[in-house]
Each structure stands twice: as C-alpha cells, then as structure tokens.
Amino acid sequence: MDPDAPPRLTPAPPSLLRWTLGFLLVGACWGLTTPFMRRAALNYTPIPRPALSDPRTPYIQRKILGVWYAVIGVLSRPAYAVPLLLNVTGSVWFFVLIGGAELSLTVPITNSLAFLFTVAGEWWAEGRGVGRDTWIGMGLVLAGIGLCVQSKS
C-alpha cells in the first residue's frame, strides 16, 4: 500500500428502508405478474400456420417452427409481454440485492413475498377469493420472514 495514497472511502451500507423496499419490489415483480401472465397465456389463440400442419414439412422443422410461432405469438401480445418484462426486471433487482444483502435472508424473504403477492395478484387478475387457510398460511409466511430477520440481528 502506498502511504501517500488518499484513504479509500467505503460506501455506507443501504438503510433498512432501502433493503425492505428492494425485497418488496422483487416480491411484487415476481408475484403480481404471474397471474397476469397465466391469464394472458390461457386467453391466447394461436394463428393457424400452414407449415405446421403440412405433412411434407419435416417433423423436427414443424416442432421448431411450432415453438418459434408460439413464443413470438405470446410475446407480441402486451397482455403477456408487459408482465413478463416486469417479472424479468424483478430478477435483475434480485441479483442486485444478492450482491449486497445476506444470501440466507434475501432468498427466503423475496420468495416468500412473491408468494404473498401472487395471492394478491390472483385476487386482482382473476377475482379469486382468499380463503381462511390461505390467510393463515400468509400469516405464517410473514412470521417466518420475521424469524429469519430476527435470527440475523
């Protein structure tokens, strides 16, 4: 080390509020978008493609084209593409979080929050009611998150 070099400043760790917001954003992006993507995929009607039903087209080529047309068809619909983009954005935020947060907290918290937001998304997107057992399960998930956080403090 050079004694004449200026001291290095290390950035301060993010506040508890920023960690909490990060966890909530990832959970929301993963959980809320899933019911909307499912609804869009179920409502998708593929366009008939002659190459897929032509017996002269080789089997492998028909399968590859079938996958290609299905992917393009679903992704070209905003009802599917927008939730997918938000879901992938949540994955990017998750990798940013695990770069700075403790892995043994980040993974269970974000996945648990994704479950909670999925229940909320099903209620919003599909009008599903939330039953007593689901409420109990959500309470237990929140209690588990609290225990994980408390064990690390």
KAHU-V830379 format. One record per backbone hydrogen bond with DSSP energy under -0.5 kcal/mol. CO is the residue of the C=O (numbers start at 0). NH is the residue of the N-H. If there is no record, write none. Layout:
CO,NH
CO,NH
This chain:
0,2
1,4
7,9
14,18
15,19
16,20
17,21
18,22
19,23
20,24
21,25
22,26
23,27
24,28
25,29
26,30
27,31
27,32
29,33
30,34
31,35
32,36
33,37
34,38
35,39
36,40
37,41
38,42
40,43
43,45
47,49
48,51
48,52
49,52
49,53
52,54
53,56
57,61
58,62
59,63
60,64
61,65
62,66
63,67
64,68
65,69
66,70
67,71
68,72
69,73
70,74
71,75
73,76
75,77
76,79
76,80
77,81
79,83
80,84
81,85
82,86
83,87
84,88
85,89
86,90
87,91
88,92
89,93
90,94
91,95
92,96
93,97
94,98
95,99
96,99
96,100
101,104
101,105
102,106
104,108
105,109
106,110
107,111
108,112
109,113
110,114
111,115
112,116
113,117
114,118
115,119
116,120
117,121
118,122
119,123
120,124
121,125
121,127
122,126
128,130
130,134
131,135
132,136
133,137
134,138
135,139
136,140
137,141
138,142
139,143
140,144
141,145
142,146
143,147
144,148
145,149
146,150
147,151
148,151
148,152
149,152
